[in-house]
Amino acid sequence: MLTFKRHYHIPWREIEKKAVVVSVKDNEVVVFNEVGTEIWKFIKSERKINEIVNQVLSLFDSNKKTVKKDVESFLKDLQEREMLDVKQEIKS
Amino acid sequence: MSSRKLKVNIAGLSVLLEVDTREGYMMLEEWLEDYKNDTDPDFTLHFFHEEERFKLGFEGNLQGSSDEIIQMSVKMGHIDYQNRYAMGPDAAMINKELARFLFSNSLRIVVQYVLPKFGGVLIHASAVADNGKSYVFIGPNDGGKTTIAQNTGRVILSDDCIGLNRFEGGWNACATPWGNIHNYGLYPISGIFFISKSDRLESARVDKLTAVKKLFSNICTSFPSSQKHTSEIMENILSILEQVCCKIPAYNLWFRKDDNVFDEIIRRF
């Protein structure tokens, strides 16, 4: 199972309830919507995808299938922008 | 080795420039005449000429940042222009141009790197001063920054690169020596305008979040450093821009080439 955590060195601020995140790789600022902002804050520590999906479902009115698809797409985008630490969870 | 020293202030940063040739010193003095300042320097930049190579050095007390500066100095320290020297009667002139290019770019890179640590940023913009206030115009290359500034008939702080820095509690636009037109001065900012050429004169207020994003994309950045160090600077820059956009109103401004934009700005804002 993979875990996801935002890179500690990515500069960001919350402005008007939206995460304004610097893509150091692309040298630009990316503004997340409300859902993206909540995910970004939630992945301060390592999270599995089902934890992220459940967090989104607890905050927004949507169905699980749609949320899972959106979360996967969002995480893929973060990974491409080198904003994300992705690890294989080590089972003890 | 004897050297000559010149103290200047650019966008609130005091810089001691040290050069080892009379010609280099005279070039800097001529270029930076209006920026001379006698305050204690925040850092020192050395330009030395050695065996047909320019060497750049840096000294400064930046509280925990010396490793970044050392990295930068190492990367920038041996800029080799020897293959680009011209031979023949034009050599002196071309060498002077090359030296000016090197001085100008080195100083700009260092200032844009160091300034955020002192609470300011360099930004691609023109700015004009009027009645003790300044107005900042931001747009793409050939987007009208110079045109709009010239049409105002006011003092142009710069037509290409300005500093944003905080003085006496307010955000100021500061002249910088980069750009074709620049006049030394710093003035509290009344408004920031993101300009676009159009067939009409129109304006619309920009929300804070959009303003931060637009400003960020116009920040002068070419950091010769690692991702970790770049991230720290970006963090500073983001914080500065948020503060600027909290205090200064920003607008989209569409204009026609011959519009007297400034009178319209004064009338509308």
Interface residues (C-beta under 8 A of the other chain):
Chain A: H9 I10 P11 W12 R13 I15 E16 K18 V20 V22 V24 N27 E28 V29 V31
Chain B: D207 K208 L209 V212 K213 F216 S217 T221 Q227 K228 T230 S231 E232 M234 E235 I237 L238 S239 E242
